[in-house]
């Protein structure tokens, strides 16, 4: 192998695209429908103790580089139910909370109703980052910080470059670092496909190396999290169905495999599993200068 390819941004862009193809990405509309269905359950998950710890860890990472020491205009890209948006607003920042799933933003709006003092600082935006044109919104170099935490909206180089173009200061990106631990999804996928369940395109490997090869020097931090997740059988079936729907077409065989697995693993009507992952956080300046701790 020609090792010089590893220093080519084109190499990593192509590798990322190939990983997307291998993952058999779902059509954009179908993905939005799935996230709308997942909104309530997803809110319960991110609102858990482990979810709050992930919020705290991300903000501590930003604070360690002095990013939040002044009032910022922040885009929370792929904000979901808005836990990060609220955390930024509570610290006095102005936040544009963008998500293509209306049901996710409904969760955010309900939380804002209980915190009216934050409403003026949070602007919910129903929009899909993938086809979005920055000039249509006047967002070229508009934000001090683009914050993209575990969002499928950043799924290739053009969507990542768009985030860079929307910022006049910093970009934060978090993704998975290696496989997640999802025993139920892994077991069902193995049963149906005879292969390991691993979404390569969601790994930090591709954007991190593309950034380096392009001349950016992101600061990086890794966090491992694990939690025990218990829920009624019907909720577990619904959650697993929605996760798998992002990767394959649902049919009777898939539905039967999910229901059979959950029924066999459940005790007294409750399904429990240990979920976990290592996430990577990247932070970089759009002018490609090196950032240092403390600002």
C-alpha positions in Angstrom: 0.0 0.0 0.0 1.2 3.5 -0.8 1.2 5.0 2.7 1.2 8.6 1.2 -2.5 7.9 0.5 -3.2 8.1 4.3 -2.2 11.8 4.2 -4.6 12.5 1.3 -8.0 14.1 2.2 -9.4 12.5 -0.9 -8.5 9.0 0.4 -10.5 9.6 3.6 -13.4 11.2 1.7 -13.6 8.1 -0.5 -13.3 5.7 2.4 -16.1 7.5 4.2 -18.3 7.3 1.2 -17.6 3.6 0.8 -18.5 3.0 4.5 -21.8 4.8 3.8 -22.5 2.5 0.9 -21.6 -0.6 3.0 -24.0 0.6 5.7 -26.8 0.8 3.1 -28.0 4.3 4.2 -31.7 4.7 4.4 -33.5 7.3 2.3 -33.5 10.7 4.0 -37.3 10.8 4.4 -37.5 7.3 6.0 -34.7 8.2 8.4 -36.7 11.3 9.5 -39.8 9.2 10.0 -37.9 6.8 12.2 -36.4 9.6 14.4 -39.9 11.0 14.8 -41.1 7.7 16.1 -38.1 7.4 18.4 -38.5 10.9 19.9 -40.3 10.0 23.1 -38.2 7.0 23.9 -35.0 8.8 22.9 -35.9 11.7 25.2 -36.1 9.2 28.1 -32.7 7.8 27.3 -30.9 11.1 26.9 -32.6 12.4 30.0 -31.3 9.5 32.2 -28.3 9.9 34.5 -25.9 8.5 31.9 -27.4 10.9 29.3 -26.8 13.9 31.7 -23.2 12.7 32.3 -22.6 12.8 28.5 -23.9 16.4 28.4 -21.6 17.3 31.3 -18.6 15.6 29.7 -19.1 17.5 26.4 -19.5 20.8 28.1 -16.5 20.2 30.4 -14.4 19.4 27.2 -15.5 22.7 25.6 -14.9 24.6 28.9 -11.4 23.1 29.2 -10.5 25.0 26.0 -12.1 28.2 27.1 -14.7 28.1 24.3 -17.7 28.9 26.6 -16.1 31.9 28.4 -18.0 34.4 26.4 -21.6 34.6 25.0 -21.8 32.7 21.8 -24.1 32.1 18.9 -24.3 28.3 18.7 -25.9 26.0 16.3 -26.9 22.7 17.9 -26.9 20.6 14.8 -29.1 17.5 15.0 -30.3 18.7 18.5 -32.8 15.9 19.1 -34.9 16.7 22.2 -32.6 19.6 23.0 -30.6 18.6 26.1 -27.5 20.3 24.8 -29.4 23.3 23.6 -30.9 23.9 27.0 -27.5 23.5 28.7 -26.0 26.1 26.4 -29.0 28.5 27.0 -28.7 28.1 30.8 -25.1 29.4 30.4 -26.4 32.5 28.6 -25.6 31.5 25.0 -27.9 32.0 22.0 -28.8 28.6 20.4 -30.3 27.6 17.1 -31.6 24.1 17.7 -31.8 22.4 14.3 -33.4 19.0 13.7 -35.3 17.5 10.8 -37.6 15.5 13.1 -40.5 17.7 14.3 -41.3 15.3 17.1 -37.8 15.8 18.5 -38.3 19.6 18.6 -41.7 19.1 20.3 -39.8 17.5 23.2 -37.6 20.6 23.3 -40.5 23.0 23.2 -42.2 21.2 26.1 -39.1 21.6 28.2 -38.9 25.2 27.3 -42.4 25.7 28.6 -41.2 24.8 32.0 -38.2 27.1 31.6 -39.7 30.3 30.1 -36.6 32.3 31.1 -34.7 30.3 28.3 -37.2 30.7 25.5 -35.7 33.9 24.1 -32.3 32.2 23.9 -33.4 29.0 22.0 -34.6 29.1 18.4 -36.0 25.7 17.2 -35.4 25.1 13.5 -37.1 22.2 11.6 -34.7 21.5 8.8 -32.6 18.7 7.4 -28.9 19.6 7.4 -28.0 17.3 4.5 -29.8 19.2 1.7 -29.8 22.5 3.5 -28.2 25.5 1.7 -26.5 27.9 4.0 -27.2 30.9 1.8 -31.0 30.3 2.1 -30.7 31.0 5.8 -27.9 33.5 5.8 -25.7 31.1 7.8 -22.3 31.5 6.0 -19.8 32.1 8.8 -22.7 33.0 11.0 -22.1 31.0 14.2 -19.3 31.1 16.8 -19.7 27.4 17.4 -21.2 24.6 15.4 -22.0 21.8 17.8 -22.8 18.4 16.3 -23.2 15.6 18.8 -23.8 12.1 17.4 -25.9 13.5 14.6 -26.5 11.5 11.3 -26.7 15.0 9.7 -22.9 14.9 9.4 -22.5 11.8 7.2 -19.9 12.7 4.7 -17.3 15.3 3.7 -19.8 17.8 2.1 -22.0 17.8 5.2 -18.9 18.3 7.4 -17.6 21.0 5.2 -20.9 22.8 5.4 -20.6 22.8 9.2 -17.2 24.4 8.8 -18.5 27.0 6.4 -21.3 27.9 8.8 -18.8 28.7 11.6 -16.6 31.8 12.1 -14.9 30.2 15.1 -15.1 26.6 16.1 -16.7 23.2 15.2 -17.4 20.4 17.7 -18.1 16.9 16.4 -18.7 13.8 18.4 -19.1 10.3 17.0 -18.6 6.7 18.1 -15.0 5.4 18.5 -15.4 1.7 17.7 -18.4 -0.5 18.0 -21.3 0.2 20.4 -22.5 -2.5 22.7 -26.2 -3.2 21.8 -26.7 -6.9 22.7 -30.2 -7.1 21.4 -29.6 -5.4 18.1 -26.3 -7.3 17.6 -27.9 -10.7 18.3 -30.9 -10.1 16.0 -28.7 -8.7 13.2 -26.4 -11.7 13.5 -29.4 -14.1 13.3 -30.8 -12.4 10.2 -27.6 -11.6 8.3 -24.9 -13.9 9.8 -22.5 -10.9 10.1 -21.4 -8.5 12.8 -23.6 -5.4 13.4 -21.3 -2.4 13.1 -22.1 0.9 11.4 -18.6 1.9 10.1 -19.8 5.3 8.7 -20.7 6.5 12.2 -17.1 6.1 13.4 -14.9 9.0 14.2 -12.1 7.4 12.1 -13.2 9.0 8.8 -13.9 12.7 9.8 -10.9 12.7 12.2 -8.4 11.6 9.5 -10.0 13.8 6.8 -9.6 16.8 9.1 -6.0 16.0 9.7 -5.2 15.4 6.1 -7.0 18.7 5.2 -4.8 20.7 7.6 -7.0 21.0 10.7 -5.6 20.0 14.0 -8.6 19.0 16.2 -8.3 18.5 19.9 -9.7 15.1 20.9 -11.1 13.5 23.9 -12.6 10.0 24.4 -15.3 9.0 26.9 -16.6 5.5 27.7 -20.1 5.1 29.0 -22.3 2.2 30.0 -25.8 1.9 31.4 -28.3 -0.7 32.4 -31.5 -0.2 30.4 -34.8 -1.7 31.5 -38.2 -1.3 30.0 -41.5 -3.2 29.4 -41.4 -5.8 26.6 -43.6 -3.7 24.2 -41.3 -0.7 24.6 -38.2 -2.8 24.0 -39.7 -4.3 20.8 -40.5 -0.8 19.6 -37.1 0.6 20.4 -35.2 -2.3 18.7 -37.5 -2.0 15.7 -36.8 1.7 15.2 -33.0 1.1 15.5 -33.0 -1.6 12.9 -35.3 0.4 10.6 -32.4 2.8 10.0 -30.4 -0.1 8.5 -32.8 -2.4 6.8 -36.4 -2.8 5.5 -38.8 -4.1 8.1 -40.8 -7.3 7.2 -42.5 -10.2 9.0 -39.2 -12.1 9.5 -37.5 -9.1 11.1 -40.5 -8.4 13.3 -40.7 -12.1 14.4 -36.9 -12.1 15.2 -37.3 -9.0 17.4 -40.3 -10.3 19.3 -38.8 -13.7 19.8 -35.5 -12.4 21.1 -37.2 -9.9 23.6 -39.6 -12.6 24.8 -36.8 -15.0 25.6 -34.7 -12.5 27.4 -37.4 -10.7 29.4 -38.2 -11.5 33.0 -41.6 -10.7 34.5 -42.5 -8.6 31.5 -39.3 -6.4 31.7 -36.5 -6.5 29.2 -33.1 -5.5 30.5 -29.7 -5.1 28.8 -26.4 -3.3 29.3 -25.7 -0.8 26.6 -22.4 1.0 26.1 -20.1 2.8 23.8 -16.9 4.9 23.5 -17.5 8.3 22.1 -14.9 10.7 20.6 -15.2 14.4 20.8 -13.3 16.6 18.4 -12.9 20.4 18.6 -11.2 22.6 16.0 -10.8 26.1 14.7 -12.1 26.8 11.2 -9.0 28.9 10.5 -6.9 25.7 11.1 -4.9 27.3 13.9 -4.0 25.0 16.9 -6.2 25.4 20.0 -4.8 25.2 23.5 -6.4 24.4 26.8 -7.7 27.4 28.7 -8.4 29.3 25.4 
